[in-house]
Each structure stands twice: as structure tokens, then as C-alpha cells.
């Protein structure tokens, strides 16, 4: 007979509570009005993404694919630090960043900051985010996984846009000493997490066009 691990059960419950607490988490870098707008937006302009992101996070927690929940800039990071052999990845829906092996939760983590760029996209695009970015990103990542015509997901408009938004956020809030951030390395404008519109693969732009998709 399998022994009931009450400690693990409580840990899962605590993580669930933190996931829901993310609904009211705000960005400490914003003023009072900005923080109020951030919460209000989740339950109005971004309500569909909020419900989906919260649901995905709880589902992962229920099936045991989460071992820590953290926060950054008002976003909720739901992570499996062991990864179960699935590698390092991130997926953002609304203010929920679901990850595997994200490592450090701070402004120096380039993958985290890229995903935070998607959080900012969601705040801007509201009800259009799930289709224009969420669904398009899922299709794009699948094409890359299947090696369809050598498609590179990193050079779609929404990925580069996320990098630009994250860079601007970092440049505004994390460049004064003693603060440091990946914005300093992004200044080199290299190909990893590119933020140059010139790097967009325009052959695929019509398929993932934000007006058409």
C-alpha cells in the first residue's frame, strides 16, 4: 500500500495558493496607479489570458510538474527546476510564465526576461494576445520542432517584439548601479534573443501576420 506523503500534499497546496496569489501580484517598479491598472487589467482587458494562464499553472501543479512558484515584475513564474528530462523552456500566457529549469528568477536571466516580454505583450494586446501571439507561437514552435522548411521560431515577429519590450523594461528599471541586468549584454544586439526587426524571417511573416492570423 502506497504511503500518503502529507508533506508533499501540503507543498502542492502551498504552490496552488501562490499561483492564485499571482492574480494580485504587482510590479514594484510601477507607481500606485500603474500597479492598480496591472491588477485591473488582468480581470478585464486580459481576462481570457488570465484564466488560461492560471489554469495551465494549476494543471501542471496537480500533475506534479511544478516544484516552485516565484514572482518577478508582477508576473508569476511556475517552474519545474528538475525539468523531468524535457530541457529548458518557457511559455507565457497572461501574467503566468510557465517554465522548466528557468534557473534564477531575476533580471539577469535572459530566458526569463524574454518570457517577461510576452507578459508585457499580453498587457498591451489584451484579448488579442491568445490568438495573435499564443496560438501563433504554438504553431511556430511546432513547425520548428518538425523542421518544416527550416523554420526558426526565434525570428518570428512576436519573439523579437518580446525581446524588445523586455529590453526597454530592463533599460528603464535595471541599469542604474548597483542594479544590473541582461540589458547590458543585449546591447551587443547579438543573434541570441535578437531584438532587431531586421532579423525577422519575413518568409513566414504572412503566415503569422498579426492582422491575418
C-alpha positions in Angstrom: 0.0 0.0 0.0 1.4 3.4 -1.0 2.2 5.7 1.9 0.4 9.1 1.8 3.1 11.8 1.9 1.3 14.6 3.8 4.3 16.9 3.4 4.2 16.7 -0.4 0.5 17.3 -0.4 0.9 20.5 1.7 3.7 21.6 -0.6 1.4 21.2 -3.6 -1.3 23.1 -1.8 1.1 25.9 -0.9 2.1 26.2 -4.5 -1.5 26.3 -5.6 -2.1 29.2 -3.2 0.9 31.0 -4.5 -0.4 30.5 -8.1 -3.6 32.2 -7.1 -1.8 34.9 -5.2 -0.2 35.8 -8.5 -3.5 37.2 -9.5 -2.9 40.2 -7.3 0.9 40.5 -7.6 2.2 43.8 -9.0 5.4 45.2 -10.3 7.2 47.1 -7.6 8.8 49.3 -10.3 5.4 50.8 -11.1 3.7 53.7 -9.2 0.4 53.1 -7.3 -1.8 53.9 -10.3 0.3 51.6 -12.5 0.0 48.7 -10.1 -3.7 49.2 -9.7 -4.0 49.2 -13.5 -2.0 46.0 -13.7 -4.4 44.1 -11.4 -7.5 45.6 -13.1 -6.3 44.7 -16.5 -6.0 41.0 -15.5 -9.7 40.8 -14.8 -10.8 43.0 -17.7 -8.6 43.5 -20.8 -6.6 40.3 -20.2 -9.3 38.2 -18.6 -9.1 35.3 -21.2 -5.3 35.1 -20.9 -5.5 35.3 -17.1 -7.9 32.4 -16.9 -5.9 30.3 -19.3 -2.5 31.1 -17.7 -3.9 30.4 -14.2 -5.5 27.1 -15.4 -2.3 25.9 -17.1 -0.3 26.6 -14.0 -2.7 24.7 -11.7 -2.8 21.8 -14.1 0.9 21.5 -14.1 0.9 21.7 -10.3 -1.7 19.0 -10.0 0.2 16.5 -12.2 3.4 17.2 -10.2 5.2 19.2 -12.9 5.9 22.1 -10.6 8.3 22.3 -7.6 8.5 26.1 -7.1 6.4 29.3 -7.7 8.1 32.7 -7.7 7.3 36.2 -8.8 9.0 38.9 -11.0 7.6 42.3 -12.0 4.1 41.2 -11.1 4.4 38.0 -13.2 4.1 34.6 -11.7 6.8 32.1 -12.5 5.7 28.4 -12.3 8.7 26.2 -12.6 9.9 22.7 -12.5 13.6 23.1 -11.6 14.4 19.4 -12.4 12.7 19.5 -15.8 12.0 15.8 -15.9 14.3 15.5 -18.9 12.3 17.9 -21.0 15.0 20.6 -21.3 14.8 24.3 -20.5 11.8 26.1 -21.9 9.3 28.9 -21.2 5.7 29.6 -22.1 3.8 32.7 -21.2 0.0 33.2 -21.0 -1.1 36.4 -19.5 0.9 37.2 -16.3 1.8 33.5 -15.9 5.2 32.3 -17.0 5.3 28.5 -17.0 8.9 27.2 -17.2 11.2 24.3 -16.9 14.7 24.8 -15.4 14.4 28.5 -15.6 17.2 28.8 -13.0 17.5 32.2 -11.2 14.4 34.3 -11.0 15.8 37.8 -11.5 16.6 40.4 -14.1 19.8 38.7 -15.1 18.1 35.7 -16.5 17.8 36.1 -20.3 15.2 33.4 -20.9 13.1 34.8 -18.0 13.3 38.3 -19.4 12.3 37.1 -22.8 9.2 35.5 -21.3 8.5 38.7 -19.4 8.5 40.5 -22.7 5.5 38.3 -23.5 3.8 39.4 -20.3 4.2 42.9 -21.5 2.8 41.9 -24.9 -0.3 40.5 -23.1 -0.8 43.7 -21.2 -0.7 45.7 -24.5 -2.7 43.3 -26.7 -5.3 42.1 -24.2 -7.9 39.9 -25.8 -5.9 39.6 -29.0 -2.8 38.0 -27.3 -4.1 34.4 -27.1 -4.5 34.2 -30.9 -2.0 36.7 -32.3 0.8 35.5 -30.0 -0.2 32.5 -28.0 -1.7 30.3 -30.8 0.8 31.7 -33.4 3.7 30.8 -31.1 2.4 27.3 -30.6 2.2 26.7 -34.3 5.6 28.3 -34.9 7.3 26.2 -32.2 5.7 23.1 -33.6 7.0 23.9 -37.1 10.4 24.3 -35.7 10.2 21.1 -33.8 9.1 19.3 -37.0 11.8 21.1 -39.0 9.3 22.5 -41.5 11.2 24.4 -44.2 14.0 25.2 -41.7 11.6 27.5 -39.8 13.3 29.3 -36.8 10.8 30.2 -34.1 13.2 32.7 -32.6 13.0 35.0 -35.6 9.2 35.5 -35.7 7.9 39.0 -35.2 6.3 38.2 -31.8 9.5 36.7 -30.4 11.7 39.6 -31.4 9.0 42.0 -30.2 9.0 40.3 -26.8 12.8 40.8 -26.6 12.4 44.5 -27.5 9.8 45.0 -24.8 11.9 43.2 -22.2 15.0 45.2 -23.2 13.1 48.5 -22.8 11.8 47.5 -19.4 15.2 46.5 -18.2 16.8 49.6 -19.7 14.3 51.7 -17.7 14.5 49.9 -14.4 17.7 47.9 -14.1 20.6 49.9 -15.4 21.5 52.2 -12.5 24.3 50.9 -10.2 24.3 48.7 -8.2 21.5 47.2 -10.3 22.5 45.0 -13.3 20.6 43.2 -15.9 20.8 41.2 -19.1 20.1 44.6 -20.9 23.8 45.2 -20.6 24.5 42.1 -22.7 21.6 42.7 -25.0 23.3 46.0 -26.0 25.6 43.9 -28.2 22.5 43.0 -30.2 23.7 39.5 -31.0 21.6 36.8 -32.5 20.6 35.1 -29.3 17.3 36.6 -28.2 17.6 39.1 -31.0 15.7 42.4 -30.7 16.4 43.6 -34.3 13.4 43.8 -36.6 15.9 43.1 -39.5 16.3 39.6 -38.1 12.6 38.7 -38.6 12.2 35.9 -41.1 9.8 37.7 -43.5 9.2 34.5 -45.4 7.0 33.4 -42.5 5.6 36.8 -41.7 2.5 36.4 -43.8 1.5 33.2 -42.1 1.9 34.7 -38.6 0.8 38.2 -39.7 -0.8 39.8 -36.6 -3.6 41.1 -38.8 -4.4 37.8 -40.6 -3.6 35.1 -38.0 
